[in-house]
């Protein structure tokens, strides 16, 4: 077995590890509102979401094509150097995913991946190695613009839908309305899970395909191998079924106190936007889309309270995701480059394992589980209006 093949196998394993963290980091996107309103029991919700993520991953490959050929200039690098860039980017993305999961912050797994990949590319090739803009392609058109547009669009759609729902159902029996919308939430949450699998699993498919191109096993014009689709579908489904309880708690209980009509509006708006973006090959942040939709339901429901301090922490995490993951990806590339060869690759892989173990141990000291995910959000300190405690 050659050193380059070993590096390829490490990259594929790390990519699937990222896919797994993407799954449990983003379970909240589909199921937080249904769990918060009682439409689904917590463990039932995450298992259902995992199954639908699995199905959704087989529905499209447009986003995978964007990731594989829309970020790194493949005419400037190939072979093992490209594999090291991909691995470094993945490590940066995983580290940011794990850190934000520990803090219960629903940041974007997509932007963590892209940030890590961009940072590693800049470290290796300079800024010219990144496809910043190429007509309707590149980082600006495919990543930055959707990131800026998705949250306000989702908030607007969900806010209007929520206002209409409460307007139409005013005067109706609240208990009957709640029951009806809880049933509706099961369908809408399932649709979000399907959309998430369609959008997010493809990002890892694109990364693995990029690694295969680097190794010479595939060409940029080849079709995505079925085995890549299958293993990525399985990894994201498994991660989703584990349940990222810390982030589910923040989205379901921390931002807005959600009622069933709001949950249905948020999930329906999110699913529509995510599926549309997947059709056009836009690697959208499902986290930002869903958060925007949940915020919109708080604004659209008369008398609802939005915890702006929680939203503020989320917004800070969103702003930091790309640059922080880029710094981590760039640092990993430098470590691998300074040590050189296979030992350098093994070193950054070992650092990832050690960091992941440390974060997991820290999380166990204050666990959030299916049993306490729906506990009431802590009240703000006395005399501090609009502030919320951490989960």
Secondary structure, DSSP 4 states (H G I P E B T S, - for coil): --HHHHHHHHHHHHHHHHHHHHHHHHHHHHHHHHHHHTSS-HHHHHHHHHHHHHHHTTS--HHHHHHHHSSB-TTS--HHHHHHHHHHHHHHHHHHHHHHHHTT----HHHHHHHHHHHHHHHHH-GGGB---BTTBHHIIIIIHHHHHHHHHHHHHHHHHHHHHHHHHTTS-HHHHHHHHHHHHHHHHHHHHHHHHHHHHHHHHHHHHHHHHHHTSS-TTSPPPHHHHHHHHHHHHHHHHH--HHHHHIIIIISB---HHHHHHHHHHHHHHHHHHHHTT----HHHHHHHHHHHHHHHSTT--B-HHHHHHHHHHHHHHHHHHHHHHHHHHHHHHHH-HHHHHHHHHHHHHHHHHHHHHHHHTT---TTTTTSPPPPPPTT-TT-----
